[in-house]
Amino acid sequence: MVDNRNDKTDRKKPLVKKKDRAAEIANTFEWLITAFILAFVFRAFVMEAFRIPTGSMADTLKGAHFRLRCTQCGYPYDHGFVPHYYGMAEDTIPPGPVPIRQETQCPSCGYRIPAGERVPVANGDRILVLKCIYQFKDPHRWDVIVFKNPINPAENYIKRLIGLPGETIEIIDGDIYIDGLIARKPPQVQKELWMPIYDNDFRPVNPNQQGAFNGRRWTPPFQFEGSSWAISDEDPTQLLLDSPPGRPSALKYKAPMPGEKALTSANGFAATYAYNEVFNYSRMPTVSDLMVRFYVEPAGPEGQIGITLGKYGIDYKAWVNMDGTMTLSKVNGDRETILATRKATPPTPGVRTLVKFANVDHRLLFEYDGNELFVDLGRTPDALERNTEAAPRVEIFGAGKLALSHVALFRDVHYTGREGGSRPARAVEGHPFTLNADEFFALGDNSPNSEDGRWWGDPLVASRGWTPPRGGVVPRYYLVGKALFVYWPSGFEFPWPRSVKDALAAKNGQNGLMRLLHGIVSLRWIPNVGQMRFIYGGSPERASPPTELPEPGPTTSDEQSP
């Protein structure tokens, strides 16, 4: 007799397997639905990705733009792409290169690059926004915030937070004043907002083009005549000094004077942006908050190196002697007053050391080899004698045998008011703007080209049945979140062989396939990993670090001049 129980068991096994597969599929769908729900909840309440569409926050955050390199000096910079100039809908990114419709100007050497060059368009920065953070903590001044557009709540805006509830905001000479006191930017925010004026590492290879550099042939923007400074023959990016240790020699930056018709080859101190259109440059105000940075390498144990920054007709000097003494002083006419001193590690002959000096937000910041010296110049508008007719100026001075490298000048962000137009600007000088409870004031970093709280009209509608806010403000219930991280900066091209790119460029007009292939090889789709970064916001304001002050009382320039 044959036992067929095993046969029955075997016949049942396929049924079990089918049930197992059905359970696995059901579990997979369950996990997929759960993951979708979690992703939706995460996106709705925790963090969401956004793309920057415009240039109102340039250069901190960029919308669609051309990535350019000066053809004369090699300085890299970005220029905004405006879709409607090309008959394209807003927020459109062309798939391949398009001709630049406007002349651009290098922010370092000043060379004006003619329009017409075909360049791929880089997409706007992609950022992560931390949502609902402001449900648990109050925003800080200088945060980069995402919020519903008060004029059209259906779209999101991104700006920098300037004014908090209950404060009175006024923009005076490009600076932000809160309740009558200047608002100082935290160090990381200030670092984001420095804009280039000149970088000596990028020197034109063909400086003799007549009329190319603001109507002139290019010449080094520092005044060497009458000084002991010279340009290194071996490395023209280096500046050399060989003078007696007790006889300082000055090197002046030749910036054009405000309103000067015949401009020099140097970039001036106007609130210009390479990102914006050149024809607006002439209307930009002068910026007086400046910074100079370089590395110094002394050849001997004697001498000094220093910087002079002129603002409102008053000179502020910072220098370090070879014994390591750091000094800050103020020169008004023929009178010089020592403001602060401190001891640092003496310079080492043959070793390059970083030097920075900035006059920003009514505060002097002097850095040498990681040692810092601060002086608070006062926070009220009348703390400084505001002679706005006096042009800013920059000098580098020194004594002994020195070599300077990586010399560069920068300016601070300058909040502007537009000239003309029918709309009066809010919060500009003479028109302070006061915020009520739960109201915020926001401005773009690219101040000349930003539609922000200065210009918004009175809203007619509000989101989700709320009462429309006042004109110019962001109500608390419109806050979406805080910009946290640039996770996909505007990318760069894949390094295709030049022969491939040239061949596709030649066949670009033949058919749709060639245009598609040419567009693919021209796209800048590889993320620039080096540009991934956190977006720094505000923090509670702190007082300046203490300084070592000398005995009170002014001294004459003959007694204290370096």
C-alpha positions in Angstrom: 0.0 0.0 0.0 1.3 3.4 -1.0 1.2 6.3 1.4 0.3 9.4 -0.6 0.3 11.9 2.3 3.4 13.4 1.0 1.7 13.9 -2.4 -1.0 15.9 -0.6 1.5 18.0 1.2 3.3 18.6 -2.0 0.2 19.7 -3.7 -0.5 22.2 -1.0 2.9 23.9 -1.2 2.2 26.0 -4.3 -0.8 27.4 -2.5 1.3 28.4 0.4 3.8 30.0 -1.9 1.1 32.0 -3.6 -0.2 33.2 -0.3 3.3 34.2 0.8 3.8 36.2 -2.5 0.5 37.9 -2.0 1.5 38.8 1.6 4.9 40.1 0.4 3.2 42.3 -2.3 0.7 43.6 0.3 3.6 44.3 2.7 5.5 46.1 -0.1 2.5 48.3 -0.9 2.0 49.0 2.8 5.6 50.1 3.2 5.4 52.2 0.0 2.2 53.9 1.3 3.8 54.4 4.7 7.0 55.9 3.1 4.9 58.2 0.9 2.9 59.4 4.0 6.1 59.9 6.0 7.7 61.7 3.1 4.6 63.9 2.7 4.5 64.6 6.4 8.3 65.4 6.4 7.9 67.7 3.4 4.8 69.4 4.8 6.0 69.9 8.4 9.8 69.3 8.7 11.9 70.2 5.6 11.2 71.0 2.0 13.4 71.6 -1.1 13.1 74.8 -3.0 14.8 76.3 -6.1 15.9 79.9 -6.2 14.1 81.4 -9.3 15.5 85.0 -9.3 18.6 87.1 -8.4 17.1 89.1 -5.6 19.4 87.3 -3.1 22.5 87.3 -5.2 25.3 86.7 -4.6 24.2 84.8 -1.4 21.7 82.7 -3.4 21.5 82.8 -7.1 18.6 82.2 -9.5 19.1 81.1 -13.1 22.3 82.7 -14.3 25.3 82.7 -16.7 28.5 81.5 -15.2 31.2 83.7 -16.7 34.9 84.1 -16.6 36.5 87.5 -17.6 38.2 87.1 -20.9 40.9 89.5 -19.9 41.9 88.6 -16.3 40.1 85.2 -15.7 38.0 86.3 -12.7 35.0 84.1 -12.4 31.6 85.7 -11.8 27.9 85.2 -12.4 25.3 87.2 -14.4 21.6 86.9 -14.0 19.5 85.2 -16.8 16.2 87.1 -17.5 13.8 84.8 -19.4 11.5 87.5 -20.8 14.5 89.0 -22.7 14.4 85.8 -24.7 10.7 85.6 -25.1 10.5 82.8 -22.5 8.0 82.4 -19.7 9.1 83.2 -16.2 11.1 80.5 -14.4 12.3 78.9 -17.7 15.7 77.4 -18.2 16.8 77.0 -21.8 18.3 73.5 -22.6 21.4 74.8 -24.3 23.6 77.9 -24.7 21.9 81.2 -25.5 23.5 84.6 -26.4 24.0 87.0 -23.5 21.8 90.0 -24.4 23.7 92.6 -22.3 27.2 93.7 -21.7 28.7 92.6 -18.5 31.5 94.0 -16.4 34.1 92.1 -14.5 33.9 92.9 -10.8 37.7 92.7 -10.5 39.5 94.3 -13.4 36.4 96.3 -14.7 36.6 94.9 -18.3 33.3 95.2 -20.1 32.5 92.0 -22.0 30.4 92.6 -25.1 27.0 91.0 -25.5 26.5 88.2 -27.9 28.6 85.2 -26.6 26.5 82.0 -26.4 26.7 80.6 -22.8 24.8 77.8 -21.1 22.4 78.9 -18.4 23.0 77.5 -14.9 20.0 76.6 -12.9 19.2 78.4 -9.7 20.6 77.2 -6.3 18.5 74.4 -4.7 18.1 74.8 -1.0 16.6 72.9 2.0 14.2 74.9 4.1 13.5 74.0 7.7 9.8 74.4 8.1 7.7 75.1 11.2 10.9 76.1 13.1 9.2 79.4 13.8 6.4 77.7 15.5 8.8 76.8 18.3 11.3 79.7 18.3 11.3 83.3 17.2 13.2 84.3 14.1 16.5 86.2 14.4 17.5 89.2 12.5 19.6 88.3 9.4 17.9 84.9 9.0 17.2 83.9 5.4 13.5 83.2 5.4 11.0 81.6 3.0 7.5 83.1 3.3 4.3 83.6 1.3 4.4 86.6 -1.0 2.2 89.2 0.8 1.0 90.4 -2.6 0.3 86.9 -4.0 0.2 84.3 -1.2 0.0 81.5 -3.7 3.8 81.9 -4.4 6.8 81.7 -2.0 9.4 84.4 -1.6 12.9 84.2 -0.1 14.6 87.3 1.5 16.7 88.1 4.5 14.9 89.1 7.7 15.7 92.6 8.8 13.1 93.9 11.2 11.3 92.2 14.1 7.9 92.9 15.7 7.7 96.3 17.4 10.9 97.7 15.9 11.4 100.9 13.9 13.6 100.4 10.8 15.4 103.1 8.9 18.0 102.7 6.1 20.7 105.4 6.4 23.6 105.5 3.9 23.0 101.9 3.1 23.1 100.6 6.7 20.2 99.2 8.7 19.2 101.1 11.9 16.8 99.5 14.4 15.2 101.9 16.9 17.9 104.5 16.1 20.9 102.1 16.5 22.9 100.5 13.7 22.3 96.7 13.3 25.5 94.8 13.1 25.7 91.6 11.1 27.1 88.4 12.8 30.5 87.3 11.4 29.3 84.5 9.3 26.5 86.6 7.7 29.0 89.4 7.1 31.3 86.9 5.4 28.5 86.0 3.0 27.7 89.6 2.1 31.2 90.9 1.2 31.3 91.9 -2.5 34.5 92.0 -4.6 36.0 95.3 -5.8 39.4 94.2 -6.9 41.5 91.0 -6.7 45.2 91.4 -7.6 45.5 87.6 -8.3 43.6 88.3 -11.5 45.5 90.6 -13.8 44.6 91.3 -17.4 46.6 89.4 -20.0 45.9 92.1 -22.6 45.7 95.4 -20.7 46.3 97.7 -23.7 42.9 97.4 -25.3 42.0 101.1 -25.9 38.7 101.9 -24.2 38.0 98.4 -22.9 38.4 99.2 -19.3 35.9 101.9 -18.5 37.1 103.9 -21.4 40.8 103.5 -20.7 43.7 101.1 -21.1 44.1 99.0 -18.0 46.7 100.0 -15.6 47.4 98.6 -12.1 44.8 100.3 -9.8 47.4 101.1 -7.2 49.4 104.4 -7.4 53.0 103.4 -7.5 54.4 106.7 -8.5 56.0 108.5 -5.6 56.1 105.4 -3.4 58.7 102.7 -2.7 56.3 99.9 -3.7 56.8 97.9 -6.9 55.3 95.0 -8.7 57.3 91.8 -8.6 59.0 90.9 -11.9 58.7 87.2 -11.2 55.1 87.3 -10.0 53.0 90.3 -11.0 50.4 89.4 -8.4 52.9 90.2 -5.7 53.5 93.7 -4.3 57.0 94.4 -3.0 58.4 97.1 -0.6 62.0 97.8 0.1 62.2 101.0 2.3 64.0 102.1 5.5 62.2 100.6 8.5 61.4 104.0 10.0 60.1 105.5 6.7 56.6 104.2 5.8 55.6 104.3 2.2 51.9 104.4 1.1 50.3 102.6 -1.9 47.0 104.3 -2.8 44.1 102.5 -4.6 43.0 104.7 -7.6 39.2 104.5 -7.4 37.1 106.9 -9.5 35.6 109.8 -7.6 31.8 109.9 -7.2 30.4 111.5 -10.4 33.7 111.5 -12.2 32.9 111.3 -16.0 36.3 110.0 -17.1 36.6 106.8 -15.1 39.9 105.2 -14.3 40.7 101.6 -15.1 39.9 100.7 -11.4 36.6 99.5 -10.2 35.1 102.1 -7.9 33.2 101.8 -4.6 29.7 101.9 -6.1 27.1 99.4 -5.0 27.3 97.5 -8.3 26.7 93.8 -8.9 28.2 91.8 -11.8 24.9 89.8 -11.5 22.9 92.9 -12.6 22.7 95.0 -15.8 25.6 97.3 -16.4 23.4 100.3 -17.4 22.2 100.6 -13.8 25.8 101.0 -12.5 25.9 104.8 -12.9 22.9 105.3 -10.6 24.4 103.2 -7.8 25.4 105.0 -4.6 28.9 104.9 -3.1 29.7 102.3 -0.5 31.9 103.5 2.4 32.0 100.2 4.4 35.1 98.4 3.0 37.6 95.6 3.7 41.1 95.0 2.6 42.7 91.5 2.7 46.2 90.3 1.9 49.1 88.1 3.1 52.3 89.7 4.2 55.7 88.1 4.2 58.4 90.2 5.9 62.1 89.7 4.9 63.5 91.1 8.1 62.9 91.8 11.8 62.1 95.5 11.4 59.3 97.5 9.8 55.5 97.5 9.8 52.5 96.8 7.6 49.2 98.6 7.7 46.0 99.7 6.0 44.1 103.0 5.8 40.4 103.1 5.2 38.8 106.5 4.6 35.1 107.1 5.4 33.2 110.4 5.6 36.5 112.3 5.2 38.1 110.6 8.3 40.9 108.1 8.0 41.0 105.0 10.1 44.4 103.2 10.3 45.4 99.7 11.3 48.9 98.5 11.5 51.2 95.9 13.1 54.9 96.5 13.9 57.4 93.7 13.6 57.5 93.5 17.4 53.9 92.2 17.2 52.1 95.4 18.4 48.7 95.9 16.7 47.3 99.4 16.6 44.1 101.1 15.5 43.9 104.9 15.1 41.7 107.7 13.8 43.0 110.6 11.7 40.8 113.7 11.4 42.7 116.5 9.6 46.1 116.9 11.2 45.1 115.2 14.4 45.5 111.5 15.1 44.1 109.6 18.0 45.1 106.1 19.1 42.0 104.0 19.5 43.3 100.6 20.6 46.4 98.5 20.9 47.3 94.9 21.7 50.3 92.6 21.6 50.4 89.7 19.2 53.0 87.1 18.1 55.7 89.0 16.2 55.8 88.4 12.4 58.3 85.7 11.4 60.6 86.6 8.5 59.9 84.5 5.4 56.5 83.3 6.6 53.2 84.6 5.0 50.6 85.9 7.5 47.0 86.9 6.9 46.0 90.5 7.4 42.5 92.0 7.3 41.1 95.4 8.1 37.4 96.3 7.8 35.4 99.4 8.6 31.8 98.0 8.6 28.6 98.9 10.6 30.4 101.6 12.6 33.0 99.2 13.8 36.7 98.7 13.1 37.8 95.1 12.7 41.6 94.4 12.5 42.9 90.9 12.1 46.5 89.7 12.1 47.6 86.1 12.2 44.3 85.1 13.9 44.6 88.0 16.5 41.7 90.4 16.4 41.4 94.1 17.5 38.0 95.8 17.6 36.8 99.4 18.1 33.2 100.4 18.4 32.7 103.8 16.7 29.2 104.3 18.1 25.8 103.0 17.0 23.7 106.1 16.4 23.5 107.9 13.0 25.3 110.9 14.4 28.1 108.9 16.1 30.1 109.6 13.0 30.5 112.9 11.2 28.6 112.0 8.0 30.3 113.9 5.3 28.8 111.9 2.4 30.5 114.2 -0.1 33.9 112.8 0.9 34.9 109.8 -1.2 36.0 106.6 0.5 39.6 105.7 0.0 42.0 102.8 0.5 45.8 102.8 1.2 48.3 100.1 2.0 51.3 101.4 3.8 54.4 99.8 5.2 58.1 100.0 6.1 61.0 97.6 5.7 61.3 94.7 3.3 57.9 93.2 2.6 56.1 91.1 0.0 52.3 91.1 -0.2 50.2 88.5 -2.0 46.5 87.8 -2.6 45.7 91.5 -2.2 41.9 92.0 -2.5 39.3 94.7 -1.8 35.7 94.1 -0.8 32.6 96.2 0.0 29.7 95.6 2.3 26.1 95.1 1.2 24.5 98.6 0.6 20.7 98.8 0.9 19.5 101.2 -1.7 16.4 103.2 -2.6 15.4 103.5 -6.2 15.5 106.9 -7.9 12.3 108.1 -9.5 9.2 106.0 -9.9 5.8 106.6 -8.4 6.1 104.4 -5.4 7.8 105.9 -2.3 10.2 103.5 -0.6 9.6 102.4 3.0 12.2 102.5 5.8 14.6 104.8 3.8 16.3 107.8 5.4 13.7 110.2 6.6 10.9 107.7 6.4 11.3 105.2 9.2 8.9 102.3 9.3 7.5 100.8 12.5 6.3 97.2 12.8 3.4 96.1 14.8 3.1 92.8 16.8 3.7 89.7 14.7 5.0 91.7 11.7 8.4 91.3 10.1 10.4 93.3 7.5 12.4 91.5 4.8 15.0 92.7 2.2 16.9 91.1 -0.6 20.7 90.9 -0.5 20.8 92.2 -4.1 19.3 95.4 -2.9 19.3 97.3 -6.2 17.4 94.5 -7.9 15.1 93.2 -5.2 11.3 93.6 -4.9 10.9 93.5 -1.1 9.4 95.2 1.9 10.5 98.7 0.6 8.2 98.4 -2.4 5.3 96.0 -1.8 1.9 97.5 -2.3 -1.1 97.0 -0.1 -2.3 93.3 -0.4 -5.9 92.8 -1.5 -6.2 89.1 -0.5 -4.8 86.9 2.1 -4.1 83.2 2.4 -6.6 80.8 4.0 -9.1 83.5 4.9 -6.7 85.6 7.0 -6.9 89.3 7.0 -4.6 90.9 4.4 -1.4 92.2 6.0 -0.2 95.8 5.9 1.8 96.8 2.9 5.5 96.2 3.3 5.3 93.6 6.0 5.5 89.8 6.3 3.0 88.6 9.0 4.0 85.8 11.2 1.3 83.5 9.7 3.0 83.9 6.3 6.4 82.5 7.5 7.1 79.1 5.9 10.6 78.4 7.3 14.2 79.1 7.5 16.7 78.5 4.6 19.2 76.0 5.9 21.4 74.5 3.3 22.4 74.8 -0.4 22.3 71.1 -1.3 22.5 71.5 -5.1 24.5 74.6 -6.2 24.4 75.6 -9.8 26.4 72.9 -11.5 29.2 72.7 -14.1 29.6 71.0 -17.4 30.8 67.4 -17.8 34.3 67.6 -19.2 33.4 66.4 -22.7 36.3 66.4 -25.2 36.5 69.7 -27.1 36.2 67.8 -30.4 32.8 66.4 -29.4 31.5 69.8 -28.3 32.7 71.5 -31.5 31.3 68.8 -33.7 27.8 69.0 -32.1 28.0 72.8 -32.1 28.6 72.7 -35.9 25.6 70.4 -36.4 23.3 72.1 -33.9 21.0 73.5 -36.5 20.6 70.4 -38.6 17.9 68.5 -36.8 16.2 68.0 -33.5 18.5 65.2 -32.4 21.6 67.3 -32.9 20.1 70.2 -31.0 19.2 67.7 -28.2 22.7 66.3 -28.0 24.3 69.7 -28.2 22.0 70.8 -25.3 23.0 67.8 -23.2 26.7 68.3 -23.6 26.2 72.1 -22.8 24.2 71.6 -19.6 25.8 72.3 -16.3 24.1 69.5 -14.5 26.9 68.2 -12.3 26.6 69.8 -8.8 29.4 72.0 -7.7 30.1 70.1 -4.5 32.5 72.7 -3.2 29.7 75.2 -3.2 27.4 73.1 -1.0 27.1 75.1 2.2 25.0 76.1 5.2 23.1 79.4 4.9 24.0 81.4 8.0 21.4 83.4 9.7 21.2 85.7 12.7 22.1 85.2 16.3 21.6 87.3 19.4 23.7 90.4 19.1 26.8 90.6 21.3 29.0 93.5 22.3 32.4 93.9 20.7 35.3 92.1 22.5 37.2 94.4 24.9 40.1 96.3 23.5 43.4 97.4 25.2 43.1 101.2 25.3 46.0 103.6 25.9 45.8 106.5 28.2 43.0 108.9 27.2 43.7 112.0 25.2 44.4 112.7 21.5 47.9 113.0 20.2 49.2 114.8 17.1 49.9 112.9 13.9 53.6 113.7 14.2 53.7 111.9 17.6 51.7 108.8 16.7 51.7 108.4 13.0 53.1 105.0 11.9 
